[in-house]
Amino acid sequence: MATFNKFNQFVEDLAKKVHNLNSDTLKVALSNTAPIATNAVFADITEITAQNGYSAGGSAATFASGAQTSGTYKLVLNDVTFTASSGSFGPFRYVVLYNSTPTSPLKPLIGYYDYGTGITITSGNSFTVDLDQVNGALALA
């Protein structure tokens, strides 16, 4: 599984109450351009072209649970599956998690997963973003 990398601004955004991880709409989007830790909002990301089953802005990662145990909050999101139809889409290497609810800042970034190599989904095939139902999409300690 790809490793989660948080964006620096996410930490400040948490302190300023930008995110409500238990109720805001979180999304995953695909990119083939390496994100950098200083990216702050979705507009800073170069998303792949919307086509053949991939929609601009990506897809919602629905909330499964969020709770703290012994001082560590774990956010569990349901996996997201992208399916190519009527052609291929990609390549992409990075899956970016962001919050589509806030308007100021608009679509703040949370983190991303690096899959290590470019991935292209061919027509009729799917790619599932495994958001780790055991350890959570992210943990805050």
C-alpha positions, 0 to 999 in steps of 0.5 A: 500500500502507498504511504500517506504524506500530509501537506504542511498546511493541513496542520495549520488548517486543523488548528484554525478549524478549517476541517471537520473530518467527521462530517466534511466531504473529503475527496480523492483526485488523481495526479501524475505531477508530484505534489510538494509539502507546501501545496495548500489548496486543490488548485495547487495540484495538477490533476489528470484530464477528466475522461473515460470514467474519471471526473474532474475533482475526483470522487468522494471518499465516504466517512466510515468512522472517526474516533480517538483512542489513547490520544490518537484520532483515526479517520477511516474512509471507505475505499474509492474505486475508479473505473475506466469506460469507453477508453483509458485514463491516466497515467497517474502516480499520486492520489490526493486527499482533499476537503471539498467542503470549505470555501475559505480556503477553497478545497484545502489539501490534506495529504497524498499517497505516492504509488511509486510509478505511473498507472494507466487504467484501461477501458473496463478495468478499475483501480481501488484506492485502499484507504486502510480500514484497519489503520485509517486513511490518517492518524493524528497523535 
